[in-house]
Amino acid sequence: MSAAGRSDDDPGQSPVVDQEPDPGQSTPAVAEIAASSIRSGLAELELRSSQVLQRLENVKVSSTPENPHLVENEEEEEEEAGKRVISEDLLPAKHRVPSDILKSLEQLVSYTDSDDDPEFPLPALDDVSHLALISHSIVAYLSHLDRQQLLRVTNSISGDATRWLGTLFHFAHPASSFHADNADAVLRTVRLAIVARCPGYLEGGIPALAQPTFYISENTTPMRLHYACRQLGIPLEAIKVIPEHSQSGTMDVTLLQKQIQQDVGNNRTPLLVVADIGASLCGYVDNLLRLRDVCKAHNMWLHASGHGLAALVCAQNQGHVEEVLHSMALNLGSWLGVPSLPIVLLHRPLQNSALSAFESDPILSRRLNALSLWTSLQALGRKAIAERLHVAFQTCSILFEIASKCEGIRVLSHTPGAQTGASLSDVIQNPFDVQALFDAAAPVVAYQFDGSTTIPLGGSGSSAIAAAAAERETAEGLKPLEKINNASYFDRLNSWLGQILQRDCPNFDFEVIEHPTHGSCIRYCPLELGLGEQPPSSENLESFAQSLEAHVDILRATIKHKARFIHLVERSEVLRLVPLPEWAGMGGVRFVPEGWESLLTDQAKTELNKLNIDLVEALKSTDNAFSLGEGTDGLICVRFGMVTHETEVEELLDLVVTVGKSVQENSRVLDTMSEIVKKGIEAVTADLQRESEEKLWQEGILRHVPVVGRVFNWWSPPAKESGIKGRSLNLTQGVVESTENIYKYHMQMTGATAHQLPANRSPPTPMVQTPVGAPASPPVFPTVEPVPGHATGTDEGTPVQSGEASGSLAGASGATPSAAPTQNHVDHARTVSQSSAASSNVPELVAASSAINNN
């Protein structure tokens, strides 16, 4: 077996199939398996696997899971529930057919309790992804081959994959291992470094290696090294985190050398350096040539990981990366968007039996699971793989250029060609240079809005004049906010921008991350592809550029106006600034009438909340830029969303004050009318009770005795108009009046309706008039001609003037008059709005200035 396809799990002797037969010795007969049987079995497995994958691919989301334990009546429900609790813990006694089992799996996959999930929970499969998933079923099937046959198949598959990857990544004569995750690959790397430095590791164990030490950049997570140390019994203090360089953001090699010298002085053994090639959040690339020199001087193992390693495939000229690195981890599944591909560890070959001593089965453990990689590499081809990765790096370069040219955006990630100034297209055609290649290829673009601008705020005069202008702008709130004093607010702005870009650019997998130094930022990595995902097209890039410029312009306008907004609110007599920790808009204010702040009792807070709720409802009827918010103190406020450069902050705040005062006055009118109606009802009740007692006294008690009253009424009939009159409430005059005119003329008697009477006669004065303001005083009866045996007077009298908007409150004895509805001149009705918790945390842009001009 050639060294080019070597695997570090190979046994000490070569397989029988690779040895030349000795004619002098009898070769034992090997039982051959019929090719038709193999094809039939694999074809059947492929067909069944494809059918299952197709069924799962077409499963739709359902919010109502099917219940196999339905009961038809409620009496059996408790009994069935008790049986289910017992039966769910036991394996069913009867077997189930495969179709039923797969149907249960489909139901389990399809159920969701969220309305935001896509229609199909599983993504669609392309041909390569479909083949990769089927390969996992074939691996389990091939494991039942005869031992000698299995060894031959495994060596061939892993050997081919290793040679292909060595050619793609310019790693001559590599050895390989295949892992389920990066942590397992790092564990393998640590073992390689230990065996390379201490060949007697298998016999002597860790004590044979005096206090090993590992070095890693602070940009790279140390969690995988923690896992390796715990598996090998090495204390975590063996991991040394090297700070980044202040300018380049990469591992500071000078500090690394100092740390190594300090560890050597403390009788520690420098063992491993992990280089960051685009594995960090911002895609920084460590200087491999300098790290190689340091590792060579101290006999250390140099390992590289990160998305930047994919750039090796793009290089068109032959190179030898193994001269710089000892090992590197390749995440081909993420780079190519193919599911379930193993993590490949390419490294320099080591001839040591200690490497296979950790494996329960050296043949199967790290080589047979390369089948999915073996099939996928052939299905794609070398040209398609190189094109996919080249397009991914080109996408990052274009996004970097778009973001860096946008005013107010700061790019945090690695700059393509920062050291050489050459583009990736030029570098891949030049002679192979690993450092120049990694420098030109940017696997990640990370940026944030920080409000930085190259446009001077002041004039072009002297520095003293510019300084004076800056002080004046700061004092008057004309200078935009700066991130240095408002870091949390700028984090909210970047979170808003990230959510907007995720909505408007679905072809880009943007994510909002928390940078330990710079706060919230937006990150894009085209080499972290999901199942079936592809890098965006040129049309998608143009759409992104337009969306980014439009929304960053909104953010620039918002921070420009926010300073002025805060300045004006602090000077207002009735507006108070409200801090909103989760709001990314211009801010929040609360309308507080003068004198209310000193009387903020629980009742006053309730009234203040009602007042601001009415204010928001009134403002939203004219401009959707306003929304309902809630401050940290639990009180309601008015939220201002994002604004444009044309927005006039003074007019917006004046509108809030004007509408707030109008709502306050309308609230007072409503309270006054409510009090009038309440007192009117009390006056009506007292009048009717008094009139009923007087009627009983005047008519005599005999008329109300059950038997005697009928005889008395037949002998002396009562007058026709001797009944108790109803009452109406005149809201304008605040007077309770009797309703005989309403029944007689079938209308309310006001000054506006007097001309409808015959011969333009004035409406007669109501017989009873009681002022609402003095309910304890006796009713006022106008002077009329007395009628014997009656307590009521005639319908004629002196007319009484009535207001234009009088209302009526019908009361009394049986019949209800057909009164006109109460008219209300209040402009804004009091309503209950939604709470701030139900509103979105992402403010929407509305042209607020247009609504102001219309008012």
C-alpha positions in Angstrom: 0.0 0.0 0.0 1.5 3.4 -1.0 2.1 6.1 1.5 -0.2 8.5 -0.3 -3.3 6.7 0.9 -2.0 5.8 4.4 -4.3 5.8 7.3 -3.0 6.1 10.9 -5.2 3.1 11.9 -3.5 0.6 9.6 -2.3 -2.5 11.3 1.4 -3.2 11.4 1.2 -5.5 8.4 -0.3 -4.8 5.0 -3.5 -6.5 4.1 -3.4 -9.8 2.3 -5.0 -8.4 -0.8 -2.1 -5.9 -1.2 0.7 -8.6 -1.0 2.1 -10.3 -4.0 1.2 -14.0 -3.9 4.1 -16.5 -3.3 4.0 -19.2 -5.9 5.9 -21.5 -3.6 3.2 -21.4 -0.9 -0.4 -22.5 -1.2 -2.8 -19.6 -1.0 -5.9 -20.4 1.0 -9.1 -20.1 -1.0 -11.1 -17.0 -0.3 -14.9 -17.5 -0.6 -16.1 -15.1 -3.3 -19.5 -13.4 -3.0 -21.5 -13.3 -6.1 -21.6 -9.8 -7.6 -25.3 -10.2 -8.4 -26.0 -10.8 -4.7 -24.1 -7.7 -3.7 -25.9 -5.6 -6.3 -29.3 -6.9 -5.4 -28.7 -6.2 -1.7 -27.3 -2.7 -2.2 -30.1 -1.9 -4.7 -32.8 -3.0 -2.3 -31.2 -1.0 0.6 -30.9 2.1 -1.6 -34.5 1.8 -2.7 -35.8 1.4 0.8 -33.7 4.2 2.1 -34.7 6.5 -0.7 -38.4 5.8 0.0 -38.0 6.6 3.7 -36.1 9.8 3.0 -38.7 10.9 0.4 -41.5 10.3 3.0 -39.7 12.3 5.6 -38.9 15.0 3.1 -42.6 15.5 2.3 -43.8 15.6 5.9 -45.7 18.8 6.6 -45.9 20.6 9.9 -49.0 19.9 12.0 -50.0 21.7 15.3 -52.5 19.0 16.3 -50.8 15.6 17.0 -52.8 12.5 16.3 -53.8 10.8 19.4 -53.9 7.0 19.1 -55.8 6.6 22.4 -59.1 8.3 21.5 -62.1 7.4 23.8 -65.7 7.8 22.7 -67.2 8.6 26.0 -66.0 10.6 29.0 -66.6 7.8 31.5 -63.8 5.7 30.0 -61.3 8.6 29.8 -59.9 8.2 33.3 -59.5 4.5 33.0 -57.8 4.9 29.6 -55.5 7.5 31.0 -54.4 5.2 33.8 -53.7 2.4 31.3 -51.7 4.8 29.1 -49.4 5.7 32.1 -48.6 2.0 32.6 -48.4 1.0 29.0 -46.1 3.9 27.9 -43.4 2.5 30.2 -43.5 -0.9 28.6 -42.5 -2.1 25.1 -45.7 -3.3 23.3 -46.2 -7.0 23.5 -47.3 -7.3 19.9 -45.0 -6.5 17.0 -45.7 -3.5 14.7 -45.2 -3.5 10.9 -42.5 -1.2 9.5 -45.0 1.1 7.8 -46.7 1.8 11.2 -43.4 2.5 12.8 -42.4 4.9 10.1 -45.8 6.6 10.3 -45.3 7.2 14.0 -41.9 8.8 13.2 -43.5 11.0 10.6 -46.1 12.2 13.2 -43.3 12.9 15.7 -41.4 15.0 13.1 -44.4 16.9 11.9 -45.8 18.0 15.3 -44.9 21.6 16.3 -46.4 24.0 18.9 -45.1 27.1 17.1 -46.8 29.1 14.3 -43.4 30.4 12.9 -42.1 27.0 11.7 -41.9 26.4 8.0 -44.4 24.2 6.2 -41.9 21.4 5.8 -39.8 20.7 8.9 -37.0 18.9 7.0 -35.1 20.7 4.1 -35.2 19.4 0.6 -32.4 17.0 -0.5 -30.3 17.4 -3.7 -28.6 14.4 -5.3 -25.4 14.7 -3.4 -27.1 15.1 0.0 -29.4 12.2 -0.8 -26.4 10.0 -1.6 -24.5 11.0 1.5 -27.5 10.1 3.7 -27.9 6.7 2.0 -24.2 6.0 2.6 -24.8 5.9 6.3 -27.2 3.0 5.8 -24.7 1.2 3.6 -22.0 1.6 6.3 -24.1 -0.4 8.7 -24.8 -3.0 6.0 -21.2 -3.4 4.9 -20.1 -3.9 8.5 -21.4 -7.5 8.2 -19.0 -8.4 5.5 -16.4 -11.1 6.1 -13.5 -9.7 8.2 -10.9 -10.0 5.4 -13.4 -8.6 2.8 -14.3 -5.8 5.1 -10.6 -4.9 5.6 -10.1 -4.7 1.9 -13.2 -2.5 1.3 -12.4 -0.2 4.2 -8.7 0.3 3.1 -9.8 1.1 -0.4 -12.5 3.6 0.7 -10.4 5.5 3.3 -7.3 5.3 1.1 -9.1 6.9 -1.9 -10.7 9.6 0.2 -7.3 10.4 1.9 -5.5 10.7 -1.4 -8.2 12.8 -3.0 -8.2 15.2 0.0 -4.4 15.4 0.0 -4.4 16.5 -3.6 -7.2 19.0 -3.1 -5.6 20.6 -0.1 -2.0 20.3 -1.3 -1.0 18.0 1.5 1.5 15.4 0.2 1.4 11.8 1.5 -1.0 12.5 4.3 -2.5 10.2 6.9 -6.0 10.7 8.0 -8.7 10.0 10.5 -12.5 10.7 10.3 -14.4 12.0 13.2 -18.0 12.8 14.2 -17.2 16.3 15.6 -14.4 18.8 16.1 -13.8 17.9 19.7 -13.0 14.3 18.8 -10.6 15.6 16.1 -8.8 17.8 18.6 -8.5 14.9 21.0 -6.9 12.9 18.2 -4.5 15.8 17.5 -3.4 16.0 21.1 -2.6 12.3 21.0 -0.6 12.7 17.8 1.4 15.5 19.4 2.1 13.4 22.5 3.2 10.4 20.5 5.4 12.5 18.2 7.1 14.1 21.2 7.2 11.0 23.5 7.2 7.7 21.6 7.1 5.8 24.9 3.7 7.3 25.8 1.9 3.9 25.5 4.2 2.3 28.1 4.8 5.3 30.4 1.5 7.2 30.0 1.2 10.9 30.8 4.0 10.9 33.5 6.5 10.1 30.8 5.7 13.6 29.4 6.5 16.2 32.0 3.7 18.7 32.3 2.6 19.2 28.7 1.4 22.7 27.6 -0.9 23.7 24.8 -1.2 27.2 23.3 -4.3 28.7 21.7 -5.3 32.2 20.7 -7.9 34.1 22.7 -10.0 34.4 19.5 -10.5 30.6 19.4 -12.7 28.8 21.9 -10.7 26.5 24.3 -13.7 24.1 24.9 -12.3 21.4 22.6 -9.0 21.5 24.3 -10.8 21.2 27.6 -12.5 18.1 26.4 -9.2 16.6 25.3 -7.5 17.3 28.6 -10.3 15.7 30.5 -10.2 12.6 28.4 -6.4 12.3 28.8 -6.2 13.2 32.5 -4.3 16.4 31.8 -5.1 19.4 34.1 -6.8 22.4 32.5 -4.0 24.7 33.6 -1.9 23.1 30.8 -3.9 25.3 28.3 -2.3 28.7 27.8 -4.4 31.4 26.1 -2.3 33.9 24.2 -3.7 37.4 23.8 -4.4 38.8 20.3 -2.3 41.4 18.6 -3.7 44.9 19.2 -3.7 45.8 15.5 -4.1 42.6 13.5 -6.4 40.7 15.9 -4.4 37.5 15.5 -2.3 35.6 18.0 0.6 37.8 19.3 3.6 35.7 18.4 5.9 37.8 20.6 3.8 37.0 23.7 3.7 33.4 22.6 7.5 33.2 22.6 7.6 34.8 26.1 5.0 32.3 27.4 7.0 29.3 26.0 10.2 30.5 27.6 8.4 31.0 30.9 7.0 27.5 30.7 10.3 26.0 29.8 11.8 27.7 32.8 9.1 26.1 35.0 10.0 22.6 33.7 6.9 22.4 31.5 6.9 20.8 28.1 5.6 22.9 25.2 3.7 20.5 23.1 1.0 21.9 20.8 0.1 25.2 19.1 -3.4 25.6 17.6 -3.4 28.1 14.8 -6.6 30.0 14.0 -7.3 30.1 10.2 -10.7 31.8 10.2 -12.2 29.8 13.0 -12.9 32.8 15.2 -16.0 35.0 15.0 -14.3 37.6 12.9 -12.3 35.2 10.7 -8.8 36.3 11.7 -5.9 34.3 10.3 -2.8 33.7 12.4 0.7 34.1 10.8 1.5 30.4 10.0 5.1 31.1 8.9 6.1 32.7 12.2 4.2 30.0 14.1 6.1 27.4 12.1 9.4 28.9 13.1 8.4 29.0 16.8 7.2 25.4 16.7 10.3 24.2 14.9 12.6 25.9 17.5 10.8 24.1 20.4 9.9 20.8 18.7 6.2 21.5 18.9 3.2 20.2 16.9 1.4 22.9 14.8 -2.3 22.3 14.2 -4.6 24.5 12.1 -8.4 24.7 12.0 -10.9 27.1 10.6 -12.9 28.0 7.4 -9.9 29.6 5.8 -8.3 26.2 5.1 -10.9 25.8 2.3 -8.9 28.4 0.3 -6.2 25.7 -0.3 -8.6 24.0 -2.8 -8.7 27.2 -4.9 -5.0 27.3 -5.4 -4.2 26.3 -9.0 -0.4 25.7 -8.6 1.0 22.8 -6.7 2.2 23.4 -3.2 3.2 21.6 0.0 1.3 22.8 3.0 2.7 19.9 5.1 5.9 21.8 5.2 4.2 24.4 7.3 1.6 22.4 9.3 1.7 19.1 11.1 -2.1 18.6 10.9 -5.3 20.4 10.0 -9.1 19.7 10.5 -11.4 19.9 7.5 -15.1 20.5 7.9 -16.2 19.6 4.4 -19.9 19.0 5.4 -20.2 22.7 6.4 -18.2 24.1 3.5 -20.1 22.2 0.8 -23.5 22.1 2.4 -23.6 18.2 2.4 -25.1 16.7 5.6 -23.4 14.2 7.9 -19.9 14.3 6.4 -17.2 13.5 8.9 -14.6 15.9 10.2 -11.4 14.9 8.4 -8.0 15.2 10.2 -5.1 15.3 7.7 -1.7 15.0 9.3 1.8 13.8 8.8 2.0 10.0 9.0 3.4 8.5 12.3 4.4 4.9 12.6 3.4 4.1 16.2 1.2 1.4 17.5 0.1 3.7 20.3 -2.3 5.4 18.0 -4.4 2.3 17.4 -4.3 1.2 21.0 -7.2 3.6 21.8 -9.5 2.0 19.3 -11.9 -0.8 20.0 -11.8 -1.8 16.3 -9.1 -0.1 14.3 -10.7 -1.2 11.0 -14.1 0.3 11.5 -13.7 3.1 14.0 -12.2 5.8 11.9 -12.2 4.6 8.3 -15.5 2.9 7.3 -17.5 6.1 8.2 -15.5 7.8 5.3 -18.0 6.2 2.9 -20.3 9.2 2.9 -17.3 11.4 2.1 -16.1 8.9 -0.6 -19.4 9.0 -2.4 -19.9 12.8 -2.0 -16.5 13.7 -3.4 -17.1 11.6 -6.5 -20.6 13.0 -6.9 -19.4 16.6 -6.9 -16.0 16.3 -8.6 -12.9 18.3 -8.1 -14.0 21.2 -10.4 -17.3 21.7 -8.8 -15.8 21.6 -5.3 -13.2 24.3 -6.2 -15.9 26.5 -7.8 -18.2 26.3 -4.8 -15.5 27.3 -2.4 -14.2 30.1 -4.7 -17.7 31.5 -5.0 -18.0 31.5 -1.2 -14.8 33.5 -0.8 -15.7 35.9 -3.6 -19.1 36.5 -1.8 -17.3 37.5 1.3 -15.0 39.9 -0.6 -18.0 41.6 -2.2 -19.8 41.9 1.1 -16.7 43.3 2.7 -16.5 45.9 0.0 -20.2 46.8 0.3 -20.1 47.1 4.0 -16.8 49.1 4.2 -18.2 51.7 1.7 -21.4 52.2 3.7 -21.2 55.4 5.8 -21.7 54.5 9.5 -20.7 50.9 9.2 -17.5 49.5 10.8 -16.1 46.2 9.5 -14.6 44.1 12.3 -13.6 41.0 10.4 -10.4 40.1 8.6 -9.7 42.4 5.6 -9.0 40.4 2.4 -5.5 41.0 1.3 -4.6 43.2 4.3 -0.9 42.3 4.1 -0.2 41.8 0.4 -3.0 43.9 -1.1 -3.7 41.2 -3.7 -7.1 39.7 -4.4 -7.8 36.0 -4.2 -8.2 35.7 -7.9 -4.6 36.9 -8.4 -3.1 34.9 -5.5 -4.5 31.5 -6.7 -2.8 32.0 -10.1 0.6 32.9 -8.6 3.1 30.4 -7.3 1.8 28.7 -4.1 2.2 30.9 -1.0 0.2 29.6 1.9 0.4 32.8 3.9 -0.6 35.0 1.0 -3.5 32.6 0.2 -4.9 32.7 3.7 -4.5 36.5 3.8 -6.4 37.1 0.5 -9.3 34.7 1.4 -11.8 36.1 3.9 -14.2 33.4 5.2 -16.2 35.7 7.4 -17.6 39.2 7.2 -18.6 40.8 10.5 -19.7 44.4 10.7 -21.7 46.8 12.9 -23.3 50.2 12.8 -21.4 52.6 15.1 -22.4 55.9 13.6 -18.9 56.7 12.4 -18.7 59.3 9.6 -16.1 60.9 7.5 -18.3 63.9 6.8 -17.2 66.9 9.0 -20.0 68.4 11.1 -18.5 71.8 11.2 -17.1 74.2 8.6 -13.7 74.3 7.0 -12.3 77.0 9.2 -9.7 76.9 11.8 -9.6 74.3 14.6 -10.7 76.8 17.2 -13.8 77.6 15.2 -14.5 73.9 14.6 -14.1 73.2 18.3 -16.5 76.1 19.2 -19.0 74.8 16.6 -18.8 71.3 18.1 -19.4 72.6 21.6 -22.4 74.6 20.4 -23.8 71.5 18.6 -23.4 69.4 21.7 -25.1 71.9 23.9 -28.1 72.3 21.5 -28.4 68.6 20.8 -27.4 69.0 17.2 -24.4 66.5 17.4 -25.3 62.9 16.7 -24.9 60.3 19.5 -21.6 58.6 19.8 -21.2 54.9 20.6 -18.6 55.5 23.3 -21.2 56.8 25.7 -24.2 54.9 24.4 -23.0 51.3 23.9 -26.2 49.6 24.9 -28.3 51.7 22.7 -26.0 51.0 19.7 -26.3 47.3 20.5 -30.1 47.6 20.1 -29.6 49.5 16.8 -27.4 46.7 15.5 -29.9 44.1 16.7 -32.7 45.9 14.8 -30.5 46.1 11.7 -29.7 42.4 11.8 -33.4 41.5 12.1 -34.3 43.7 9.2 -31.6 42.2 7.0 -32.6 38.7 7.9 -36.2 39.6 6.8 -35.2 41.4 3.6 -32.3 39.2 2.5 -33.4 35.6 3.2 -30.7 34.2 0.9 -28.0 35.4 3.4 -27.7 33.5 6.6 -27.0 36.6 8.8 -26.7 36.2 12.5 -26.5 38.8 15.3 -23.6 37.9 17.6 -22.1 39.4 20.7 -18.5 40.4 20.3 -16.6 40.5 23.6 -15.1 43.9 22.7 -17.3 45.6 20.2 -20.8 44.4 21.4 -23.6 43.4 19.0 -22.6 42.9 15.4 -23.8 41.1 12.3 -21.9 38.1 11.0 -22.1 36.3 7.7 -20.1 33.1 6.8 -20.9 31.4 3.4 -18.9 28.4 4.6 -21.4 27.5 7.3 -24.0 26.1 5.0 -27.0 24.0 6.0 -28.5 21.2 4.2 -29.0 22.1 0.5 -28.0 25.8 1.0 -26.0 27.6 -1.7 -24.0 30.9 -1.7 -26.1 33.9 -2.8 -26.2 35.0 -6.4 -25.1 38.4 -7.9 -28.8 39.6 -7.8 -28.9 38.8 -4.1 -25.7 40.9 -3.5 -27.3 43.9 -5.3 -30.4 43.6 -3.2 -28.3 43.4 0.0 -26.4 46.5 -1.0 -29.6 48.5 -1.5 -31.2 47.2 1.7 -28.1 47.9 3.8 -27.7 51.5 2.5 -31.4 52.3 3.0 -31.6 51.0 6.6 -28.2 52.4 7.6 -29.4 55.8 6.4 -32.4 55.4 8.8 -30.0 54.6 11.6 -27.9 57.7 10.9 -31.0 59.9 10.9 -32.2 58.3 14.1 -29.0 59.0 16.1 -28.8 62.4 14.6 -32.3 63.3 15.8 -32.1 61.4 19.1 -29.6 63.9 20.6 -32.0 66.8 19.7 -34.9 64.8 20.9 -33.4 64.3 24.3 -32.4 68.0 24.5 -36.0 69.2 23.7 -37.7 66.7 26.0 -35.5 67.7 29.0 -36.6 71.4 28.4 -40.3 70.6 28.1 -42.6 71.3 31.0 -45.1 68.5 30.4 -42.9 65.8 28.7 -40.7 63.4 30.5 -38.0 61.2 29.0 -38.6 57.5 29.6 -35.8 55.0 29.4 -36.7 52.0 27.3 -34.0 49.3 27.6 -35.3 47.1 24.8 -36.4 49.8 22.3 -34.2 50.7 19.3 -36.3 53.7 18.2 -35.7 57.3 18.9 -37.0 57.0 22.4 -40.0 57.3 24.7 -41.7 60.2 26.4 -44.5 60.5 28.9 -47.1 63.3 28.9 -47.3 64.5 32.6 -49.6 67.6 33.2 -48.2 70.2 35.4 -48.5 69.5 39.1 -49.1 65.7 38.7 -45.5 64.6 39.6 -45.9 65.8 43.2 -49.2 63.8 43.5 -48.3 60.4 42.0 -50.5 58.2 44.2 -51.8 54.9 42.9 -55.0 56.6 41.7 -53.0 59.3 40.0 -50.8 56.7 38.3 -53.8 55.0 37.0 -55.2 58.2 35.6 -51.9 59.1 34.1 -51.7 55.8 32.4 -55.2 56.3 31.0 -54.2 59.7 29.8 -51.2 58.5 27.9 -53.1 55.5 26.4 -55.6 58.0 25.0 -52.8 60.1 23.8 -51.2 57.2 21.9 -54.5 56.3 20.3 -55.1 59.9 19.2 -51.5 60.1 17.8 -51.8 56.8 16.0 -54.9 58.0 14.2 -52.7 60.7 12.5 -49.3 59.0 12.3 -48.2 55.4 12.8 -44.7 56.4 13.9 -46.1 56.5 17.5 -46.7 53.4 19.5 -47.6 52.4 23.1 -44.7 51.6 25.4 -44.1 50.9 29.1 -41.2 52.2 31.1 -39.2 50.5 33.7 -41.4 52.1 36.4 -44.5 50.3 34.9 -46.1 53.5 33.6 -47.3 54.0 30.0 -45.4 56.2 27.6 -45.4 57.2 23.9 -42.7 55.4 21.9 -41.0 57.1 18.9 -39.8 54.7 16.2 -37.1 55.1 13.5 -37.1 58.4 11.6 -35.7 59.8 8.4 -33.5 62.8 7.8 -36.5 64.9 6.8 -38.2 64.5 10.1 -38.7 67.6 12.3 -38.3 66.6 15.9 -39.7 69.9 17.2 -42.9 69.4 15.2 -43.2 65.8 16.5 -42.9 66.9 20.1 -45.2 69.9 19.6 -47.8 67.5 18.1 -47.5 65.3 21.2 -47.9 68.2 23.6 -50.9 69.7 21.6 -52.7 66.4 21.3 -51.9 65.6 25.0 -53.5 68.8 26.2 -56.5 68.2 24.0 -56.9 64.7 25.4 -56.5 66.1 28.9 -59.3 68.7 28.4 -61.6 66.1 26.8 -61.0 63.8 29.8 -62.1 66.7 32.1 -65.3 67.2 30.1 -66.1 63.5 30.3 -65.5 63.5 34.0 -67.8 66.6 34.4 -70.5 65.1 32.3 -70.3 61.9 34.3 -70.7 63.8 37.5 -73.7 65.7 36.1 -75.4 62.5 35.0 -74.7 60.9 38.4 -76.3 63.8 40.2 -79.1 64.0 37.8 -80.1 60.4 38.5 -80.0 61.1 42.2 -82.3 64.2 41.6 -84.7 62.2 39.5 -85.0 59.5 42.1 -85.7 62.0 44.8 -88.3 63.9 42.7 -90.2 60.8 41.7 -90.3 59.5 45.2 -91.6 62.9 46.5 -94.2 63.3 43.7 -95.4 59.7 44.4 -95.9 60.6 48.1 -97.7 63.8 47.2 -100.0 62.0 44.7 -100.9 59.4 47.4 -101.7 62.2 49.8 -103.9 64.3 47.4 -105.8 61.4 45.9 -106.4 59.7 49.2 -105.6 56.3 50.5 -109.0 54.8 49.6 -108.1 54.9 45.8 -105.2 52.6 46.5 -107.0 50.0 48.6 -107.5 46.9 46.4 -111.3 46.4 46.6 -112.5 49.7 47.8 -110.3 51.6 45.3 -112.2 50.1 42.3 -115.6 51.2 43.7 -114.2 54.7 44.6 -112.6 55.2 41.2 -115.9 54.1 39.5 -118.0 56.6 41.5 -115.4 59.4 41.2 -113.0 58.7 38.2 -109.5 60.3 38.5 -108.3 62.9 36.1 -106.7 61.7 32.9 -103.4 63.6 33.5 -103.0 62.8 37.1 -100.2 60.3 36.6 -96.6 60.9 37.7 -94.5 62.7 35.1 -91.2 61.3 33.8 -87.9 63.2 34.0 -85.3 64.2 31.5 -81.8 65.6 32.1 -80.8 68.8 30.3 -77.0 68.4 30.1 -76.5 72.0 29.0 -78.3 73.7 31.9 -77.8 70.9 34.4 -81.5 70.7 35.2 -83.9 67.8 35.7 -87.2 68.5 33.9 -90.5 66.7 33.6 -91.3 65.0 30.3 -94.9 66.1 29.6 -93.7 68.1 26.6 -91.8 65.2 25.1 -94.9 63.0 25.2 -97.1 65.7 23.9 -95.0 66.9 21.0 -93.0 63.8 20.5 -89.7 65.7 20.4 -87.3 67.4 22.8 -88.2 70.9 23.5 -85.1 73.1 22.8 -84.6 76.5 21.3 -83.6 74.8 18.0 -86.9 72.9 17.7 -89.3 75.7 18.8 -90.0 76.7 15.2 -91.6 73.3 14.5 -94.5 74.1 16.8 -97.8 75.4 15.2 -97.8 79.2 14.6 -94.2 79.3 15.9 -95.3 79.0 19.5 -92.7 78.8 22.1 -92.4 75.5 24.0 -94.2 75.4 27.3 -92.2 75.4 30.4 -91.8 71.9 32.0 -94.0 71.6 35.1 -91.1 70.4 37.2 -87.5 71.7 37.1 -84.9 70.6 39.6 -81.2 72.0 39.4 -78.7 69.1 39.5 -76.2 71.1 41.5 -78.5 71.3 44.5 -80.3 68.0 44.8 -81.2 68.6 48.4 -83.4 71.6 47.6 -87.1 71.1 46.9 -88.2 71.0 43.2 -89.3 74.2 41.4 -92.9 74.1 40.3 -94.0 76.9 37.9 -97.2 78.9 38.8 -100.2 77.4 37.0 -104.0 77.3 37.3 -105.0 74.7 39.9 -107.2 71.9 38.8 -109.4 70.3 41.5 -108.5 66.8 42.3 -105.1 66.9 40.3 -101.6 67.4 41.4 -100.3 68.3 37.9 -100.7 71.5 36.0 -101.3 72.4 32.4 -98.8 72.1 29.6 -98.6 75.8 28.9 -96.3 78.3 30.5 -93.3 80.5 30.1 -90.8 79.1 27.6 -87.4 78.1 29.0 -84.2 78.4 26.8 -82.4 75.3 26.1 -78.8 74.6 24.8 -78.0 73.3 21.3 -76.6 70.0 22.6 -79.0 69.0 25.4 -79.4 65.4 26.2 -82.3 63.6 27.8 -82.4 60.9 30.5 -85.8 59.3 30.5 -87.1 58.2 33.8 -90.1 57.1 35.6 -93.5 55.6 35.3 -93.7 52.7 33.0 -93.4 54.2 29.5 -90.1 55.3 28.0 -90.1 58.3 25.7 -88.5 58.2 22.3 -85.8 60.7 23.1 -83.0 61.8 20.8 -79.6 60.2 21.5 -77.1 62.1 23.6 -74.7 64.1 21.5 -71.1 64.3 22.7 -68.8 67.0 21.4 -65.6 65.2 22.8 -63.1 64.7 19.9 -61.2 61.7 21.3 -63.1 58.8 23.0 -61.3 57.0 25.8 -60.4 53.5 24.7 -58.2 50.7 26.1 -55.2 49.9 23.9 -52.9 47.0 23.8 -50.1 46.7 26.3 -46.6 47.4 25.3 -45.7 43.7 25.8 -47.8 42.8 22.8 -46.1 45.2 20.5 -43.0 44.3 18.5 -39.6 45.2 19.8 -38.6 46.2 16.3 -39.8 49.7 15.4 -41.1 50.3 11.9 -40.2 53.3 9.7 -43.1 55.7 9.1 -42.8 59.1 7.4 -43.8 61.1 10.4 -43.2 64.5 8.8 -45.9 63.9 6.2 -48.6 63.5 8.8 -47.4 66.6 10.6 -47.7 68.7 7.5 -51.2 67.5 6.9 -52.3 68.7 10.4 
